[in-house]
């Protein structure tokens, strides 16, 4: 079985891979009729505090999926602030409570139809948490679609119930719902399911490792290359 490679890099160091990430993500969104996503642009290509995990085929390096870890700074707001701020200004107050901490968002999670159903999105989310830990992030946000809320809860995220309607919003369209979520204990992951927690801790200890993983369709092999040289 050919491994799928999960390769992490700083966005500004690999613009070509950023472009492949964006093209693949847009194709997935457009297949569902979604075009108005706040992070669905190329501004983050040139943001030094954006880090990318690109899932690539071990055969020909074609892009199969990915996720970004975007750190908040004065240059670039978190996508969740732009998205949620349109319907609930309290997001600014919540983010401001974290002032002085390194905060970030796991965003832009996607996988191609080619690998759909194997659970790669689960493993990309876990990899993003491990990468956030490596980057010394203190709080990690996410804006989850309905199909990914349970996955995020399993990985240790909690719903930000002070926002929207108990944490839920109509976004990116009126007939779609998104959920604001966060993790504030990346070193403990106390709210994570044991299976998720153990896998993330393994990646924290060994960010570059080849692992056999088990998803809905059985065994897959992932070659993690998550170590960032800063």
Secondary structure, DSSP 8 states (H G I E B T S, - for coil): ---EEEEEEEGGG-HHHHHHHHHHHHHHHHHTT----TT-SSGGGG-TTEEEEEEEETTT--EEEEEEEEE--SS---HHHHHHHTT-THHHHHHHHTTTS-EEEEEEEEE-GGGTTSSHHHHHHHHHHHHHHHTT-SEEEEEEEHHHHHHHHHTT-EE-TTSTBTTEEE-SSTT-EEEEEEES-TTT-TTS-HHHHHHHHHHHH-SEEEEEEEETTEEEEEEEE-----
